[in-house]
Amino acid sequence: MFYIEFFVLLRSSGRADDGFGSANRIEGEHFTIEYKNNVDLNSLVESLKVSAVDQQLTNLKIDNSSPEKKLASMIEVLFNRAATC
């Protein structure tokens, strides 16, 4: 969790131009996803492998109401799954 917080703090300091100045943002509980306009979120979501077992072990469910919420909830499940290993 320290690394993610450090990256977020470093990113918000604006010291380096990483090419994401005009990026779209998705806020999660533990993270912020930044992506460029030309990224196909549906393809990205389809490429992630979040199983029903992952959801059960983390007590989290995937939010299918939009591609943004689906991606955020999938990353949240994976984040929590990794944190419990």
C-alpha positions, 0 to 999 in steps of 0.5 A: 500500500505504501508504494501506491500512496507514494506513486499517487503523491509523486504523481500529484506533485507534478514534477515530471511530465509523464504524458498523462496531463489530459488523462481520464481518471477513475477513483477507487477506494485504494487507488486512482486509475489514469488512462488516455482517451484512446484506451478501450476500457471494454477490451482492458476489462475483458483482458483482466481475469477476476474469478468468482473465487477472487470475489468470494475471498475478498467479499467484493463484487464486480460493479457492472454498471459502467466500464469505468466502475467495472474496471475499478471494482475489478482492480479493487478485487485484485488489490484486496486479493493480493493484500490477503495472500 
